[in-house]
């Protein structure tokens, strides 16, 4: 079995942007199966098709493989890909394509951006996460709610500490951005690993791994 990843820059494996990294670049550390990551920076559900990345995913797909799908960051910038229109239609097509080839689709809501107001994170994706949640229920597809998880994670860490998950670099800190960078959308390696660990644990739950072991730590009944 192989995990295939389809998504945008928050999923993409680093190529020439290190230390910036999407969570897909760290997933192999936390799963016991190969990972094929075709996520690309700037991708929408439509450009992923147009650029041949979805066809490449399907061509590589074997029965029993899992395809993890996360789009939304860039779709929300395209009027033709509104949450309940083109965006949902294309995700619905992805689900059908994977199932037709004997694979298992998994939908993800987008990782939230780190936009704090006081001690709370401001939602930035509008209706897109709800559209994915509703589509997962409609199509009976497993959902990994990264919007909910990342919002909780940033708020739990707090404004200052959560900055260390993202590409905030002082001038001279990294050769990639010699003048420094303040980016609250894209992860550095530490942030990518936190998200990847959650995705891996969620995949284990979806696959019902570990459920056959005997229960431990139950209280003794007198």
LINKA-V732777 format. One record per backbone hydrogen bond with DSSP energy under -0.5 kcal/mol. CO is the residue of the C=O (numbers start at 0). NH is the residue of the N-H. If there is no record, write none. Layout:
co:CO nh:NH
co:CO nh:NH
//
This chain:
co:0 nh:33
co:1 nh:3
co:1 nh:65
co:2 nh:35
co:3 nh:67
co:4 nh:37
co:5 nh:69
co:6 nh:39
co:7 nh:10
co:7 nh:11
co:9 nh:22
co:10 nh:23
co:11 nh:21
co:11 nh:24
co:16 nh:19
co:18 nh:188
co:21 nh:24
co:22 nh:25
co:22 nh:26
co:25 nh:28
co:26 nh:29
co:26 nh:30
co:33 nh:2
co:34 nh:36
co:35 nh:4
co:35 nh:37
co:39 nh:42
co:43 nh:47
co:44 nh:48
co:45 nh:48
co:45 nh:49
co:46 nh:50
co:47 nh:52
co:47 nh:53
co:48 nh:51
co:51 nh:55
co:52 nh:56
co:53 nh:57
co:54 nh:58
co:55 nh:59
co:56 nh:60
co:57 nh:60
co:61 nh:64
co:64 nh:103
co:65 nh:3
co:65 nh:67
co:66 nh:68
co:66 nh:105
co:67 nh:5
co:68 nh:107
co:69 nh:7
co:71 nh:75
co:73 nh:76
co:74 nh:77
co:76 nh:78
co:77 nh:80
co:78 nh:81
co:81 nh:84
co:81 nh:86
co:81 nh:87
co:84 nh:88
co:85 nh:89
co:86 nh:90
co:87 nh:91
co:88 nh:92
co:89 nh:93
co:90 nh:94
co:91 nh:95
co:92 nh:96
co:93 nh:97
co:94 nh:98
co:95 nh:99
co:96 nh:100
co:97 nh:100
co:97 nh:102
co:98 nh:101
co:101 nh:63
co:102 nh:104
co:103 nh:66
co:104 nh:141
co:105 nh:68
co:106 nh:143
co:112 nh:114
co:113 nh:115
co:114 nh:121
co:116 nh:119
co:119 nh:116
co:124 nh:127
co:126 nh:130
co:127 nh:131
co:128 nh:132
co:129 nh:133
co:130 nh:134
co:131 nh:135
co:132 nh:136
co:133 nh:137
co:134 nh:138
co:135 nh:139
co:135 nh:140
co:141 nh:106
co:142 nh:144
co:143 nh:108
co:143 nh:145
co:144 nh:148
co:145 nh:111
co:145 nh:149
co:146 nh:150
co:147 nh:151
co:148 nh:152
co:149 nh:153
co:150 nh:154
co:151 nh:155
co:152 nh:156
co:153 nh:157
co:157 nh:161
co:158 nh:162
co:159 nh:162
co:160 nh:163
co:161 nh:164
co:162 nh:165
co:164 nh:187
co:165 nh:167
co:166 nh:168
co:166 nh:182
co:168 nh:180
co:169 nh:172
co:173 nh:176
co:174 nh:177
co:176 nh:179
co:177 nh:171
co:180 nh:168
co:182 nh:166
co:183 nh:113
co:185 nh:166
co:186 nh:20
co:187 nh:191
co:188 nh:192
co:189 nh:193
co:190 nh:194
co:191 nh:195
co:192 nh:196
co:193 nh:197
co:194 nh:198
co:195 nh:199
co:196 nh:200
co:197 nh:201
co:198 nh:202
co:199 nh:203
co:200 nh:204
co:201 nh:205
co:202 nh:206
co:203 nh:208
co:204 nh:207
co:207 nh:210
co:209 nh:212
co:219 nh:221
//
